[in-house]
Amino acid sequence: MAYKRALNSTISGINKAIKENQLAKRISAVDSYNSSIKQNNMKIDNLLKNTTLNVFNDDNYYKKFYKKSIIPEYKSLEMESEESIKKRTGFIKENKLLEKFNHKRVEKRLSAEKQYQLEKAKVLSEYEKAEKENYKKYQEYANKIKISDNDYNKLVDMRKKKYQNDDEYEVMKIFDEYFSKLIPEIKYVKSINFLYNDRKANLSIMFADPETEIDNIKEVKYIKSKNEIREVPYTKSEFELFFEKIVFNTMLCYLSKIWYFFNDKIDQFIVSGYVNRVNQSVGKKEKYYFISAKLDKNEIPFDRLHMLDGKMFFELKNVRYKNPLVDIHKIERFEFNGKKMMEVIDSEIDGFDFENLSKDLLEKNGFEKVTVTQASGDYGADVIAFRDGVKYAIQCKKYSSKVGVKAVQEILAAKTMYKCHVGVVLTNNYFTPSAEKLAESNGILLWDKTKLDDLIKKAGLK
């Protein structure tokens, strides 16, 4: 976390001040450290105050997907110049003085001039024919682009209508993109799963394993008699209250942001959250649900959320602490109808769905903070994910043929752009030899159909 790095930097300053034995610097460093802690606490307190009030506008949202390709201006063919034709045909300029005494020169000039006129007419005829054919090809090319744009934009219009008609699948797509922006913005939650039910107009949200590695230092003190800095940690009960404050305020923040954007789609929220803790009796990590609540929209004072205490608010509702009201598996929203998942991927879903399905698969395979990048301007990475402290940039290619070098080049650029440790190209197909060679020489991982099938099996799916 950014503030944690800042605190570590401040501690370095404290240790340096101790070595230099400068009292003023020691006291200043202590004050700076404590100020950093206070600022972080204020940030947590102000989570809800930063909620945007902009209501979701589907016109603006879908506008960014429309295509309007730039068709280059038509360029005419170049016709051979008169000077070039004259040179080829041996054209002779008229010279009355010479021709007065040399009649053969006149005959030669007239013959060359006739040849020039014939050649000029031939060149003009061939040029007009070639120009006509060239312009015809240009029009075909321009029309093809326009038709392609129109066909694509019709699909965008269709998606927009589906959203306006509360199509569950389309609403989920937009939630996917919106949540992918929220997760990096609010850094205390590793990942979020959600499920939208259009028939009941409810949104189920699962807060998965909120960040537990929060600095538990309450303050630092300078002990003058011992010339040392002493860290004062939170007591166990104080830290639990501090942690709960972060978690529950973060939940309210999410509810508030989602509501302001999608209030016309949601009548009810079903909120669940869990942490992974070691069960001491069996020595295994288990999910511990710290909340599961059902909230009707008229029960949530959205205009006063920033004034509420998160935990107290949820405790006043119908909260359960053992099992979730809705156990969410996002991958289930894809309709398999008895088919194998790979068959559905190959034949029934598009590239956008493949990105979101890949996100779900990665989460089920132990990746954290998995986010789908924005559909336009993603710089070559479709999904960003973390595992064991390693940041992955992943490009998802749903192809009917082998994936070539372009995908490897794009993920190389995206890896640098997103400052990732590892670049990956994931596909439902295989890779060309040239793509494999480029990936190997640049340390890019290629996850082909075999790897994808392995991810599906490890996720406990077929």
C-alpha positions as CSV (number, residue, x, y, z in Angstrom):
1,M,0.0,0.0,0.0
2,A,1.2,3.5,-0.8
3,Y,0.8,4.8,2.7
4,K,2.8,1.8,4.1
5,R,5.7,2.6,1.7
6,A,5.6,6.2,2.9
7,L,5.7,5.0,6.6
8,N,8.7,2.7,5.8
9,S,10.4,5.7,4.2
10,T,9.8,7.7,7.3
11,I,11.2,5.0,9.6
12,S,14.4,5.1,7.5
13,G,14.5,8.8,8.3
14,I,14.0,8.0,12.0
15,N,16.9,5.5,12.1
16,K,19.1,8.0,10.3
17,A,18.2,10.7,12.8
18,I,19.0,8.3,15.7
19,K,22.5,7.6,14.3
20,E,23.2,11.3,13.8
21,N,21.9,11.9,17.4
22,Q,20.0,15.0,16.4
23,L,17.1,15.5,18.8
24,A,15.2,17.9,16.5
25,K,15.3,15.5,13.6
26,R,14.2,12.6,15.8
27,I,11.2,14.5,17.1
28,S,10.3,15.7,13.6
29,A,10.6,12.2,12.2
30,V,8.3,10.8,14.9
31,D,5.7,13.6,14.2
32,S,5.9,12.8,10.5
33,Y,5.3,9.1,11.1
34,N,2.3,9.8,13.4
35,S,1.0,12.3,10.8
36,S,1.1,9.6,8.1
37,I,-0.9,7.3,10.4
38,K,-3.5,10.0,11.0
39,Q,-3.7,10.8,7.3
40,N,-4.4,7.1,6.5
41,N,-7.1,7.0,9.2
42,M,-8.7,10.1,7.7
43,K,-8.6,8.5,4.3
44,I,-10.6,5.5,5.7
45,D,-13.0,7.9,7.3
46,N,-13.5,9.8,4.1
47,L,-14.1,6.8,1.8
48,L,-17.8,7.5,1.5
49,K,-17.4,11.2,1.1
50,N,-15.6,10.7,-2.2
51,T,-18.6,8.9,-3.8
52,T,-19.4,10.2,-7.2
53,L,-22.9,11.6,-7.8
54,N,-22.8,11.0,-11.6
55,V,-25.7,8.8,-12.6
56,F,-24.8,6.1,-15.2
57,N,-25.7,7.2,-18.7
58,D,-26.1,4.4,-21.2
59,D,-25.8,6.9,-24.2
60,N,-22.3,7.9,-23.1
61,Y,-21.3,4.4,-22.2
62,Y,-22.2,2.8,-25.5
63,K,-21.0,5.8,-27.5
64,K,-17.4,4.8,-26.8
65,F,-17.9,1.5,-28.5
66,Y,-19.2,2.9,-31.8
67,K,-16.9,2.7,-34.8
68,K,-16.4,5.4,-37.3
69,S,-13.4,4.4,-39.4
70,I,-11.4,7.1,-41.2
71,I,-11.5,6.4,-44.9
72,P,-8.5,7.9,-46.7
73,E,-9.0,10.4,-49.5
74,Y,-9.0,9.0,-53.0
75,K,-5.6,9.4,-54.8
76,S,-5.7,9.5,-58.6
77,L,-3.2,7.5,-60.5
78,E,-0.3,9.4,-62.1
79,M,-0.4,9.7,-65.9
80,E,2.8,9.7,-67.9
81,S,3.8,13.3,-68.7
82,E,3.9,14.7,-72.2
83,E,7.6,15.3,-71.9
84,S,8.1,11.6,-71.2
85,I,6.0,10.6,-74.2
86,K,7.8,13.0,-76.5
87,K,11.1,11.6,-75.4
88,R,10.0,8.0,-76.1
89,T,8.6,8.8,-79.5
90,G,11.6,10.9,-80.7
91,F,9.5,14.1,-80.9
92,I,11.3,16.9,-82.9
93,K,10.7,20.6,-82.3
94,E,9.9,22.7,-85.4
95,N,12.8,24.7,-86.7
96,K,11.8,26.8,-89.8
97,L,15.3,27.9,-90.7
98,L,16.7,24.4,-90.8
99,E,13.6,23.0,-92.5
100,K,13.8,25.6,-95.2
101,F,16.9,23.9,-96.6
102,N,16.2,20.4,-95.4
103,H,12.9,18.8,-96.5
104,K,13.8,15.4,-95.0
105,R,13.9,17.0,-91.6
106,V,10.3,18.2,-92.2
107,E,9.2,14.7,-93.1
108,K,11.0,13.3,-90.0
109,R,9.4,15.9,-87.7
110,L,5.9,15.3,-89.1
111,S,6.3,11.5,-88.7
112,A,7.5,11.9,-85.1
113,E,4.7,14.3,-84.3
114,K,2.1,11.8,-85.7
115,Q,3.7,9.0,-83.6
116,Y,3.6,11.3,-80.5
117,Q,-0.1,12.1,-81.0
118,L,-0.9,8.4,-81.4
119,E,1.1,7.4,-78.3
120,K,-0.4,10.3,-76.3
121,A,-4.0,9.2,-77.2
122,K,-3.1,5.6,-76.3
123,V,-1.6,6.6,-72.9
124,L,-4.7,8.8,-72.2
125,S,-7.0,5.9,-73.1
126,E,-5.1,3.4,-70.9
127,Y,-4.9,6.0,-68.0
128,E,-8.7,6.6,-68.1
129,K,-9.4,2.9,-68.1
130,A,-6.9,2.3,-65.2
131,E,-8.3,5.3,-63.3
132,K,-11.8,4.1,-63.7
133,E,-10.8,0.6,-62.3
134,N,-8.8,2.2,-59.5
135,Y,-11.7,4.4,-58.4
136,K,-14.1,1.4,-58.5
137,K,-11.7,-0.5,-56.2
138,Y,-11.5,2.5,-53.9
139,Q,-15.3,2.7,-53.7
140,E,-15.6,-1.0,-52.9
141,Y,-13.0,-0.6,-50.2
142,A,-14.7,2.5,-48.7
143,N,-18.1,0.7,-48.9
144,K,-16.7,-2.4,-47.2
145,I,-15.5,-0.2,-44.3
146,K,-18.8,1.6,-44.0
147,I,-20.7,-1.7,-44.1
148,S,-18.3,-3.2,-41.5
149,D,-18.8,-0.1,-39.2
150,N,-22.6,-0.2,-39.7
151,D,-22.8,-3.9,-38.9
152,Y,-20.6,-3.4,-35.8
153,N,-22.6,-0.3,-34.7
154,K,-25.9,-2.3,-35.1
155,L,-24.5,-4.8,-32.6
156,V,-23.7,-1.9,-30.2
157,D,-27.2,-0.6,-30.7
158,M,-28.5,-4.1,-29.9
159,R,-26.4,-4.3,-26.7
160,K,-27.8,-0.9,-25.7
161,K,-31.4,-2.0,-26.2
162,K,-30.7,-5.1,-24.2
163,Y,-29.4,-3.1,-21.3
164,Q,-32.4,-0.7,-21.5
165,N,-34.6,-3.8,-21.4
166,D,-32.8,-5.1,-18.3
167,D,-31.2,-8.0,-20.0
168,E,-29.4,-9.9,-17.2
169,Y,-26.4,-10.8,-19.3
170,E,-25.8,-7.3,-20.8
171,V,-26.2,-5.6,-17.4
172,M,-23.6,-8.1,-16.0
173,K,-21.2,-7.1,-18.7
174,I,-21.4,-3.4,-17.7
175,F,-21.1,-4.4,-14.0
176,D,-18.0,-6.3,-14.9
177,E,-16.4,-3.2,-16.4
178,Y,-17.6,-0.9,-13.7
179,F,-16.3,-3.2,-10.9
180,S,-12.9,-3.6,-12.6
181,K,-12.5,0.2,-12.2
182,L,-13.7,0.2,-8.6
183,I,-11.4,-2.6,-7.3
184,P,-8.1,-0.7,-7.9
185,E,-9.8,2.5,-6.6
186,I,-10.7,1.0,-3.2
187,K,-7.6,-1.0,-2.3
188,Y,-8.8,-2.9,0.8
189,V,-10.6,-5.7,-1.1
190,K,-8.7,-8.4,-3.1
191,S,-11.7,-9.3,-5.4
192,I,-15.4,-8.9,-5.7
193,N,-17.9,-11.4,-7.2
194,F,-21.4,-10.3,-8.1
195,L,-24.6,-11.7,-9.7
196,Y,-27.4,-9.6,-11.1
197,N,-30.9,-11.1,-11.2
198,D,-33.1,-9.1,-13.7
199,R,-36.3,-10.8,-12.6
200,K,-35.9,-9.8,-8.9
201,A,-33.9,-6.6,-9.7
202,N,-31.4,-7.6,-7.1
203,L,-27.6,-7.5,-7.0
204,S,-25.7,-10.0,-5.0
205,I,-22.2,-8.9,-4.0
206,M,-19.5,-11.0,-2.4
207,F,-16.5,-9.2,-0.9
208,A,-13.7,-11.8,-1.1
209,D,-11.0,-11.8,1.5
210,P,-10.6,-8.1,2.5
211,E,-6.9,-7.0,2.9
212,T,-5.7,-8.3,6.3
213,E,-2.1,-7.0,6.0
214,I,-3.0,-3.6,7.4
215,D,-0.3,-1.9,9.5
216,N,-1.4,-2.3,13.1
217,I,0.9,0.4,14.5
218,K,-1.2,3.0,16.4
219,E,1.6,5.5,16.9
220,V,5.4,5.8,17.5
221,K,7.0,7.5,20.5
222,Y,10.5,8.8,21.0
223,I,11.9,7.6,24.4
224,K,14.5,10.3,25.3
225,S,16.0,8.4,28.2
226,K,16.8,5.4,26.0
227,N,17.4,7.4,22.9
228,E,15.1,5.0,20.9
229,I,11.9,5.0,18.9
230,R,9.2,2.7,20.2
231,E,6.2,1.5,18.1
232,V,2.9,1.4,20.0
233,P,0.6,-1.2,18.4
234,Y,-3.1,-1.4,18.6
235,T,-4.4,-3.8,21.2
236,K,-6.2,-6.8,19.8
237,S,-9.6,-5.4,20.4
238,E,-8.6,-1.9,19.1
239,F,-7.2,-3.5,15.9
240,E,-10.3,-5.6,15.3
241,L,-12.4,-2.4,15.6
242,F,-10.0,-0.6,13.2
243,F,-10.1,-3.5,10.7
244,E,-13.9,-3.7,10.9
245,K,-14.1,0.0,10.3
246,I,-12.1,-0.3,7.1
247,V,-14.1,-3.4,5.9
248,F,-17.6,-2.2,6.6
249,N,-17.0,1.4,5.4
250,T,-15.5,0.0,2.2
251,M,-18.7,-2.1,1.7
252,L,-20.9,1.0,2.2
253,C,-18.7,2.9,-0.3
254,Y,-19.2,0.2,-2.9
255,L,-23.0,0.2,-2.4
256,S,-23.1,3.9,-2.6
257,K,-21.1,4.1,-5.9
258,I,-23.0,1.3,-7.5
259,W,-26.3,2.8,-6.5
260,Y,-25.6,6.2,-8.0
261,F,-24.7,4.6,-11.3
262,F,-27.3,1.8,-11.5
263,N,-30.2,2.9,-9.3
264,D,-32.8,2.2,-12.1
265,K,-31.7,-1.5,-12.2
266,I,-31.5,-2.4,-8.5
267,D,-34.2,-2.8,-6.0
268,Q,-32.3,-4.9,-3.5
269,F,-28.7,-5.6,-2.5
270,I,-27.6,-9.0,-1.1
271,V,-24.2,-8.3,0.6
272,S,-21.8,-11.0,1.7
273,G,-18.2,-11.0,2.8
274,Y,-15.6,-13.5,3.9
275,V,-12.0,-13.8,5.0
276,N,-9.7,-16.9,4.7
277,R,-8.6,-17.9,8.2
278,V,-6.8,-21.0,9.5
279,N,-9.2,-23.2,11.5
280,Q,-7.0,-24.2,14.5
281,S,-8.9,-27.4,15.1
282,V,-8.1,-28.9,11.7
283,G,-5.1,-26.7,10.6
284,K,-6.7,-25.7,7.3
285,K,-7.7,-22.4,5.8
286,E,-11.4,-22.0,5.7
287,K,-13.8,-19.2,4.7
288,Y,-15.1,-17.2,7.6
289,Y,-18.2,-15.2,6.7
290,F,-18.3,-11.9,8.7
291,I,-21.5,-10.6,7.0
292,S,-24.4,-11.7,4.9
293,A,-27.2,-9.2,4.7
294,K,-30.2,-8.5,2.5
295,L,-31.0,-4.8,2.0
296,D,-33.9,-3.2,0.1
297,K,-33.1,0.1,-1.6
298,N,-35.6,2.0,0.6
299,E,-33.7,0.8,3.7
300,I,-30.4,2.5,2.6
301,P,-30.1,6.2,3.2
302,F,-27.8,6.9,0.2
303,D,-27.8,10.6,0.8
304,R,-26.4,10.1,4.4
305,L,-24.1,7.1,3.9
306,H,-21.0,9.2,4.6
307,M,-22.4,10.0,8.1
308,L,-22.9,6.3,9.1
309,D,-20.7,3.9,10.9
310,G,-20.5,0.9,8.6
311,K,-20.6,-1.9,11.2
312,M,-23.4,-0.4,13.2
313,F,-25.5,0.1,10.0
314,F,-25.1,-3.6,8.9
315,E,-25.7,-4.9,12.4
316,L,-29.1,-3.2,12.5
317,K,-30.1,-5.2,9.4
318,N,-30.8,-8.9,9.0
319,V,-27.2,-10.0,9.3
320,R,-26.0,-13.6,9.3
321,Y,-22.4,-14.6,10.1
322,K,-22.1,-18.3,9.1
323,N,-23.2,-18.8,5.5
324,P,-24.0,-16.4,2.7
325,L,-27.6,-15.7,1.6
326,V,-26.4,-16.2,-2.0
327,D,-23.3,-18.2,-2.8
328,I,-22.0,-16.6,-6.0
329,H,-20.2,-18.4,-8.8
330,K,-20.0,-15.9,-11.6
331,I,-19.1,-18.5,-14.1
332,E,-22.5,-20.1,-13.7
333,R,-24.1,-17.2,-15.6
334,F,-22.8,-18.6,-18.8
335,E,-25.3,-21.1,-20.2
336,F,-23.6,-24.4,-20.9
337,N,-26.8,-26.6,-21.3
338,G,-24.9,-29.8,-20.7
339,K,-22.1,-29.0,-23.1
340,K,-18.5,-28.9,-22.1
341,M,-17.2,-25.5,-21.3
342,M,-14.5,-25.6,-24.0
343,E,-17.2,-26.4,-26.6
344,V,-19.2,-23.3,-25.5
345,I,-16.0,-21.1,-25.6
346,D,-15.2,-22.3,-29.1
347,S,-18.7,-21.9,-30.6
348,E,-21.0,-19.7,-28.6
349,I,-19.3,-16.8,-26.8
350,D,-17.6,-13.7,-28.2
351,G,-14.3,-12.1,-27.4
352,F,-15.8,-9.9,-24.7
353,D,-17.4,-12.8,-22.9
354,F,-14.1,-14.8,-23.2
355,E,-12.3,-12.0,-21.3
356,N,-14.9,-12.1,-18.5
357,L,-15.0,-15.9,-18.3
358,S,-11.1,-15.9,-18.2
359,K,-11.3,-13.5,-15.3
360,D,-13.7,-15.9,-13.4
361,L,-11.4,-18.8,-14.2
362,L,-8.3,-17.0,-12.9
363,E,-10.1,-16.2,-9.6
364,K,-11.0,-19.8,-9.2
365,N,-7.4,-20.7,-9.8
366,G,-6.0,-18.6,-6.9
367,F,-5.4,-15.3,-8.7
368,E,-6.3,-12.1,-6.7
369,K,-7.4,-8.6,-7.6
370,V,-8.4,-9.8,-11.0
371,T,-9.7,-7.0,-13.2
372,V,-10.8,-6.7,-16.8
373,T,-9.3,-3.6,-18.5
374,Q,-11.5,-1.1,-20.3
375,A,-12.7,-2.4,-23.7
376,S,-11.2,0.4,-25.6
377,G,-7.7,1.7,-25.0
378,D,-6.5,-1.4,-23.1
379,Y,-3.0,-1.1,-24.5
380,G,-2.9,-4.9,-25.3
381,A,-3.9,-6.3,-21.9
382,D,-7.4,-7.6,-21.3
383,V,-7.0,-8.8,-17.7
384,I,-4.7,-7.7,-14.9
385,A,-4.2,-10.2,-12.1
386,F,-2.0,-10.9,-9.0
387,R,-0.7,-14.2,-7.5
388,D,1.9,-14.5,-4.8
389,G,2.9,-10.9,-5.2
390,V,3.5,-11.2,-8.9
391,K,1.5,-8.9,-11.3
392,Y,0.3,-10.5,-14.5
393,A,-0.8,-8.7,-17.8
394,I,-3.0,-11.2,-19.7
395,Q,-4.3,-10.9,-23.3
396,C,-7.3,-13.1,-24.1
397,K,-7.6,-14.3,-27.7
398,K,-10.7,-16.1,-28.6
399,Y,-9.7,-17.3,-32.1
400,S,-10.9,-19.9,-34.6
401,S,-7.3,-20.1,-36.0
402,K,-3.8,-20.1,-34.5
403,V,-2.6,-16.9,-32.7
404,G,0.3,-15.1,-34.4
405,V,3.1,-12.8,-33.4
406,K,0.9,-9.7,-33.2
407,A,-0.6,-10.8,-29.9
408,V,2.9,-11.4,-28.4
409,Q,4.0,-7.9,-29.6
410,E,0.9,-6.3,-28.0
411,I,1.3,-8.1,-24.6
412,L,5.0,-7.0,-24.6
413,A,3.9,-3.4,-24.8
414,A,1.1,-3.9,-22.3
415,K,3.5,-5.6,-19.8
416,T,5.6,-2.4,-19.8
417,M,2.6,-0.1,-19.8
418,Y,0.9,-1.7,-16.8
419,K,4.3,-2.3,-15.0
420,C,3.7,-6.0,-14.7
421,H,6.1,-8.7,-13.8
422,V,4.7,-11.3,-16.3
423,G,3.1,-11.1,-19.7
424,V,0.6,-13.8,-20.8
425,V,-1.4,-14.6,-24.0
426,L,-4.3,-16.9,-23.2
427,T,-6.2,-18.5,-26.1
428,N,-8.8,-21.2,-26.8
429,N,-6.6,-22.2,-29.8
430,Y,-2.8,-22.7,-30.3
431,F,0.1,-20.5,-31.4
432,T,2.1,-20.2,-34.7
433,P,5.8,-21.2,-34.6
434,S,6.8,-17.6,-35.1
435,A,4.7,-16.5,-32.1
436,E,6.2,-19.2,-29.9
437,K,9.7,-18.2,-31.0
438,L,9.1,-14.4,-30.2
439,A,7.5,-15.3,-26.9
440,E,10.4,-17.5,-25.8
441,S,13.0,-14.9,-26.6
442,N,11.1,-12.2,-24.6
443,G,9.9,-14.2,-21.6
444,I,6.2,-14.1,-22.5
445,L,4.0,-17.0,-21.3
446,L,1.8,-18.7,-23.9
447,W,-1.3,-20.4,-22.5
448,D,-2.9,-22.4,-25.2
449,K,-6.0,-24.6,-25.4
450,T,-4.3,-27.3,-23.3
451,K,-3.5,-24.7,-20.5
452,L,-7.0,-23.3,-20.7
453,D,-8.5,-26.8,-20.3
454,D,-6.2,-27.2,-17.3
455,L,-7.5,-24.0,-15.7
456,I,-11.1,-25.2,-16.3
457,K,-10.4,-28.5,-14.6
458,K,-8.6,-26.9,-11.6
459,A,-11.6,-24.6,-11.2
460,G,-13.7,-27.8,-10.7
461,L,-15.5,-27.4,-14.0
462,K,-15.9,-29.5,-17.1
